[in-house]
Amino acid sequence: MTLLFHLRIVLAILSATAVVLVFIEMNRQHRANTASPNITEEARKAFETVIDSVPSYRSKVECEDIISMKSKRLNVAETWNFDEKLYWQSFGEQPNICQAIKKTFGLFDKPLSQEEYEFPLAFSMLVHDNPVQILFLLSALYQPQNQFCIAIDGGASDDFQRQMYMLADCFPNIFVMMTTKVRWCDFSVLRGVYGCVQYLARLQSDWKYYQYLSGVDLPLKTNLEMVRIFKQMNGSFNAGIYDLENYRYKHHAMPPLTLWKSSLSSTFSRESANFMVSNPKVQELYDYLKSTICPDESFWATIAGNPKEIPMPGGFDAALWKQKLTGEWDHKHPSNRTVKKDNKYGVYKPEKYYISRYQIWYERKTRSRCHGKFTSGSCVFGVADLPMLGIRPELVAHKLYFSVQPGAYFCLYEHVRRRALAADTNFNVEAYGDLPGPQLLRGVPFELVDIRAPNGYEYY
């Protein structure tokens, strides 16, 4: 045999060995990056410690009985109080503050499943105060593969700023930035939120979908549920649409494109985020909105709903959607097709096209559903709202305060986190794939797509 033949044999052996070593390393990383049943059980035990740490909560709030409408002590839960400052003192002065935060709020250091590990999410928040509430909100969705950006209101106290920057020191996937002093309906709101989107879009992390969180939100879905819902959404941009009142901009120069009203809470893909932060027309609109009223309510739907001017990935034609929502389309294009008017909803069954946030406004016909109190025109949910919140199909609920029936906050928090820790993967979110955005992206003809909102044209 020749020397060349022996060299080929040696090289083949080395190559095969390298492949085996790579496979072993990938297997090792897989085991290291995802939770084993033991880790999940540890997380469950850690969560019981979290619930136990909330003074008198277990004895005063019969959470699952309230959600299932079996509790006979509703008034006890409604009158229970929570002292946020005292709770912070229970862990905030410990020498190892990072470890104290992880233990107190049950923050996971490993993904709960391979599926979640392979589909990381991104969240941003604009915050001003209430550090304990923000930590509970973070803990409801925190996993190490996810990315978080927190924009601090420039008017926040020094103590609050220090508490938020502490999170960035403790967790490599939490980024904290300062923004200008935030005023209601001012450009400062959009500046803070969009600043986080710009940061997240620059990350090397391969996150897949973005969701905005207010500091007084709570998720209605677990991280795994969100992952599967976003897969069904298939890159579509989810935002409400409504006519923007012309008083918000009529005294200024004409807008560079048609403006649409929406909520600050929107949901979109990484591809959409990458596109918007580098698109000149988006930047032109952003600059124009600096001189308008409540620009945070006219940004998302405008950049996603004008396909001729801004070809947003996953976007839509807001003008056509309006025609469907108002009935104008059906009037112009009569057909024999039967339109299903199903306003029933469930945990995984949306009855309307906008799913990013659930919120009740005072002036809407739904105001009788609010069992907490109305503040700044919208409902602060109370304990009696929990049975309804427990089956809402949206991603997050807005809003819940520690100062208004905190039993509602902690029960919803407990309910969703227990669902995550149950490790139940046998749930069906295919109905989200029937939302108009995903259908249109699949090539379903517009005339065959139903765009529904129970309150007519209003997306809430």
N, C-alpha and C positions, 0 to 999 in steps of 0.2 A: 504494500500500500504506500502511496506517495505521502510526502509531508503535507501537501495541500489537502489531501483527504482527511488526515488527522486534524488539521486546523479547522476544517469545516465541522467535524464532529464536535470539537471543543466549543466552537462558536455556537453551535446549535444547543449544546447543553447549557451554556451560559445564558443564551437567550431564553430558554425554557425556565431556567432558574429565576431569571429576572421577572418573567411573567408571573410565576408563582409568588414571588416576594411582593410584587405589586398587588396581587389579589389578596394576600394575607394582610397587607397594610390597609387596603380599602375595607376589608372585613373588620379590621381593628377599629378604624375610624368610624365605621357604621355603628359598631357596638358602643364606641365612646360617645357618639353624637346623639344617640336616641335612648329613650328611657326603657329600661327593662321592667318586667312586672314588679320587681323589688323596689325600683325607684318610684314607680307609680304608687305603690303602697306607702312608701316613705312620704310621698307628696300628700297622700290622703291624711296621714297622721299629722303632718305639718299643718295642714289646713285646719284640722280640728283644734290645734293650738291657736291658730289665728282667730277662730270663732270664739274660743274660750277667753281670749284676751280682751274682748269687747265687754266691758262691765255690765252685768245683769241682762245682756242681750238674750241669752238662751232662755232665761226664766220669764222674760217679758214678751218675747216675740215668737209665737208658734209659727215659724216660717212656712213650712210645707202645708200645714193645715190652713193657713191664710190663703195661700196660692190655690189650694184645692177647694176653698170656700167651706171648710169644715170647722174653722176656729170659732169658739164661742167667747173669745177674749179679745176681740178686735179693738175695743176701747183701751185695753191695757197696752197693746202694741202702739196705738196711736198717740198715747201720752208718754211713752218712754222717751227719755232724753239721752243724748250722748255729748260728752265734754271733749272736744277735739284737743284743746290745749293740754288737758290733763293726760290724755292718751299719748300725746307726743312726749310728755315728760317721762312716761313709763319706759321709753327706749331711747329717746333722743340724746340723753346725756351719757350713754354708755361709751367706754373708750374705743371699742371697735364698732363704729357706727354702721359700717357696711354690713357686717355680720348681723348686727341687731336688726337692720332693715329687712334683710333676707329672711330672718327667722320670724320677725313680727308679722310680716305680710305674706309669708309663704311663697317667696319668689323662686321659681324653678331655675336650676342651673343646667338642665338638659331638656331638649324637646320631649314632648310627651308621646310623639310618634314619628316614625320615618316620614309619613305623609306630610306632617307639619314641617319637619326639618327641610324637606325638598321644596316647600312652597312658602318661603318667608314673607312676612307682611311688613308694611311700614305704617306708622301712625304719627300724627303730629298733634300738638296741643298748644293753645295760647292760654297762659295762666296768670293769675294775679295774686291769689291767696289760697287758704285752706290746704296746707301741705299734706295733712293726713288723708283728706279726701282724694287728693291726686295720687298718693301712694296706693290707696285701695284700688283706684281706677287702673293704675299701671299693673298692679298685681293680678287683676282679672284677665289681662291679655299678655302678660309678660312671658316670653320664652326667649332663650338666648339667640335664636336665629332671626328674630324680628328686630326691626330698627325703630327707634323712637326719637323724635325731635321735640323738645320743649322750648317754646318761645316765652320768655318772661316779660311781662308788662313792665316798661321802664318806670312806672309809678309804684311798683310793688315795694314793700318794706325791705330793708337790708337783711333782716332775719329770714324772710321768705326767700330772697335771692340766694342766701347762703345755703338754705335747706335744699333748694333745687340744684345748685351746683354740686352739692354733696352727691346727688344721684349720678352725675357725670363721672365723679371720682370713683364711684362704686361699681358702675356697670359700663363696660366698653361699648354697648349698643344703645346707650342713651346719650344723646347730644343735647346740651343746654346752651341757649343763646339769648342774649338780651335784645329787645326791640324797643322802639320808642314808647313813650307813655301812651297808653291805649285809652281812647275815648269812644263811647258808644256811637255807632254809625259814622265813624271817622275812618279815613284811609289807613290809620294805624292798625286797624284790625286785619285788613287784607295784607298789609306789609308784614306783619308777624307771621301769619299763616303761610303766605306764599314764600317767605324767607325759608321756612322749614321745608317746603316742597323743593325749593332750589337746592338746599343742602342734601336732601334725600336722593335727589336725582343724580347728584355728583358721586354718590357712594359706589364703591366697587361691589358691595354686597348685592347679590342678585335677588332683591326682593321683588315680589310679583304684583302686589296690589296695595293701594293706599286708602286709608280711611282717616278722616279728621275726627278728633275727639275734643269736645269742650271739657273744661275742668269739672263741670257738673253733669256730665254724661255717665252712663253705665252701659256696658255691652248687654245686648239681649241674646247674643250668640257666643258660643265658645270659640276659641281659636280654631279648632278643627272644623267646626261648622262654618266659620267664615272662609276657611281655605276651600272647602267644597263648594260653597256658594260662589266664590270668586271664580272657581274653575268653570262653573256653569255660566257665569257671566261672560266668559270667553273674551276678555279684553274690552268689553263695552263700558262706556262712561255713564255712571248713574248720577243724574242731577234732576231736580225738579225744574219745571219751566212755568213762567207766568209773565204777563205783560208788566213791564217796568213803568211805574208812574213817571210822567215826563217832568214833574216838578223836581225830580232828583238831578236832572241835568239840563233843563231847558234854558237856563240862564248862561250856559257855557257854549263852547264851540260844539258843533254837531259831532256825534260819536263816529269813530272810524268804521263801525259796522253796527248792525241791529243789536240793541241791548235787550237781554232777557233777564227776568228776575228769577232767583233760585235761593236755596238755603246755603249757608256757609258750609254745611256738612254735605260733602260729595264723596263719591267713591270712584276711583279710576285706576287704570293699570300703570305699570312701570313705563310701558311704551308711551302712554299718554303724557306722563310726567316728563320723560326725556324730551318729548317733542315740544311741550309748551315752554320749557325753560330756555329753549334755543330758537324759538320761532319769532321773527321780527314783528309780525302782526299782533301776537300775544303781548309782546313788550309794548307796542304802540297803544293797545287797549289799556294795559296796566298803567301806563303814564297818563292816559286820558282820564282814567277813573280817579286820579288824585284830587280832582276838583269837583267831584260829584258827591252826592249824599248816599251813605250806606253802600260803598262800592263792594264790600264783601258779599252783598246779595245780588250783584250783577256781573260777577266775574266768571264763575264756573260754567253756567248755562250758556253764557255768551261765547266763550271760547270753544265750547263743545257743540253748540247748536247752530253754527254758521259754516257749513261745510264748503261753501264756495270760496269764502275768504280765508278760512282756517281749516285745512283738511286734518282735523284732529283724529288720531287713531282711536277707534271705538266710539267716535262722536255720532251725532244725529242731526237731523234737519228740524230745528225747533219750530219753524213756521208750519211744516207739514204735520208735526205732532200736535200742534195747537188745533189744526183743522180736525184731526181725529177726536181730540178731547172735547171740543165744542160742538161736535156733530156736523160741522160745516162740510167735512169730507164726504160723509154719508149722503148729505143733501145734494152735493155736486155729482157724486158717483153712486147712484142708487143701484142696488144689486139684490139678488135673492138669497144672499148668504146670511145665515142666522148668526147673529152676534150674541155670544153668551154673556149675560149680565150677572156674574157671580161675585157678590161683594163679601162672601164669606172668607175668613182668613184663618190661618193656623200657624203654629210655630215655624213650619217650613212651607207655608202656602201664602205668598203675597197676593193681596187683592188689588194692589195698585202698582204702577210702574216705578214709583220712587221708593227705594228701600233703605237709603243710607241712614235716615234718622226718623224716629217716631216722636212727634211733638204735637201738643194740642194748643191751639190759639184761642184766645177768649172770644174773638169775633166770629169764629166758625160755629157751625151748627153743633159741633161735637163738644162744646164747652161743658155740657152737663155731665160728661164722662170724667171730669177732673174731680177727684176726691181729696186733693191736698189743698192748694191755694194758687191763685193766679198772681204772678209777679212779672212785671215788665211785659204784660200782655200774653204770657203763655203759662201753662200749667206746671207747677212744682208737684210732682206726683206724691200721693199719700199712700198709706197702708192699704186702703180699700181699692186702690188701683192695681194692686199686685196680681190678682187673678187675670186681669186683662193683659198686663205687661208680660206675664209668664207665657202667653201664647202669641204675642205680636211677632210678625215675620221680619220686621226691620232689623238692622244691625245694631243700632244703639238707641237708647231712650234719653230724651232731653226734656226735663231736667229734674234732678233730685238734689235736695239740700240737707246738710246735717241739721240745719236750724228749723226744718219743717218735717216733722214726723220721720226722724232718722231710721225708724224701724223699716220704712219702705226701702231706703237705700241698702241697708245691710241684708235684708231678706232677699232682694233681687240679686245682690252681689253673691250671697251664699247659694242661691238657687242655680245661678249660671255656673259658678265654680264647681259645685258638686256634679253638675252635668259633665263638665270637662274631666273631672277626676274619676267619673264612673267608667271611663274608657269605653263607652258604648259607641261602636262605629256603624251600627245598624240603623242609620237614619237616612231618609231620602230627601234630597234638596233639588231634585230635577225640575220642580216647578219654577225655580229661579231661571232656568234655561229657557222658559217660556215667556220671560219678560220681553218687551219689544226690542230692546237693544241687542241681546243675544240672538233673537230670531232674525233680525235684519242682517246681522253679521254673518249668519248662516246662509243668507241668500233668499230668505222667505220674501215673496213680493209684498210691498208695502200695503197693498189693498187687502191682504190676508192677515195682517198683523193687527191685533186689538191693543189699543193703548188706553188703559183704564185708570180712573181715579174716582173713588166713591163720591167725592164732593164736586164732581164735574171737572171743570178746568183746574180747580185748586189741587195742588199736589199733596197737601197735608190732609 
